[in-house]
């Protein structure tokens, strides 16, 4: 089964909430999203370090998106929290060479699949995720990305 980590999933939920509400304190975000406060704090710090959020100190402090929600993709959030997006170790951005690379007959195809998944996630913004009606059309968009992968070869 292919699945996002809880950290990436929660990160997308938090970014979507911030896109809807604007600046918000970590404790308030945890309450609004019903996520564990320690996890929320950790994720917000990582997203701020990655430049996706801006943190403000003080009584009226909190976190806000560093740029428009339409400029932040789901892929940006996942990359900030988990690193390169890939289903296999032999991604295009792999830091480690696979010991089977010389013998692997499917590496190029896995790279194509990894690229299609990454491009599909890059094509969905936090602004779109924040719209309740957006997901109704999403399966078609993902399918279009995968179809374009198939026809581009």
Helices and strands as residue ranges (DSSP letters): H 6-21, H 26-33, H 37-49, E 53-56, E 62-65, G 69-71, H 74-82, G 101-103, H 107-122, H 126-129, H 135-151
